[in-house]
Amino acid sequence: MIKVSVLYPATDGARFDHDYYRDKHVPLAKEAFGDGVKRVEIDRGIDAMGPAPFVAAAHFWFDSQEAVQAAMAGAGSLIADVPNYTDIQPQLVVSEVVEG
């Protein structure tokens, strides 16, 4: 299983609209990625143990690297939507999920 995480670092004065992200952007991503995406989670950073390093994150699970590559081919519309909910430059992390 391959996980693609999109992380939004907490930055002083940055803007992030959690409602728009949850209700509009992530559904747009799921549509763009198609059947390749198997699971999606959205995290909202909280200051439980000090300042949260990330204001938000989304995690998309795929069966294979090929599925990720196919999904990313349709991601252009997602980049155009980013200014609608944030001015934070997202960080992308792709990892293999290893279950113990």
Secondary structure by P-SEA (a helix, b strand, c coil): cbbbbbbbcccccccccaaaaaccaaaaaaaaacccccbbbbbbbccccccccccbbbbbbbccaaaaaaaaaaaaaaaaacccccccbbbbbbbbbbcc
